[in-house]
Amino acid sequence: MDFKALSEARYSVRKFGDAPVEAEKLELVLEAGRNAPTAHNYQPQRIFVLESKEALEKVDACTASHFHPPIMLVVAYDSSVSWKREYDGKDHGEIDAALAAAQMMLQAADIGLGTTYVGMFDPAKLLEAFPEMAGTTPIALLPLGYPAESSRPSRLHLDRKPLEELATCL
């Protein structure tokens, strides 16, 4: 699939089937996150793969978005290694982690998997539930799996503002 078709076809999957995600496909998704561009190539993005029933139950308790995927990726960043802009100290870790999340979402769609970007979660509760994430700042949950047969784009999926409203030539 070419990129234009992929970016138009990808949608936020909120219903997952029961099929497990093959290790090779998970690795492709994780590699997309590893290969994402980062400020000064500091690579502060951290990706936590939650697959066990226990881990999925713990993450489920940290969010109001319940999609029951076979895998949940937690995308975070380590601010001790992220680049800070000299002018105002802006930490680019969140941007770097968001770029990694976007690339993983597109890679997932390209290989027949579905995901959605979930920002509705309690980061403090998540860090308490998963001490392994200490020292990171979680920015997103990415449920990952095969879309259920009944999964469809939301009614707003194709509702896009005109390009002229979003882009300005100066």
Buried (B, 14 or more C-beta within 10 A) or exposed (E): EEEEEEEEEBBBBBBBBEEEBEEEBBEBBBEBBBEBEBBEEBBBBBBBBBBEEEBBEBBBEBBEBEBBBBBBBBBBBBBEBBBBEEEEEEBBBBBBBBBBBBBBBBBBBBBEBBBBBBEEBBBEBBBEBBEEBEEBBBBBBBBBBBBBEEBEEEEEEEEEEEEEEEEEEE
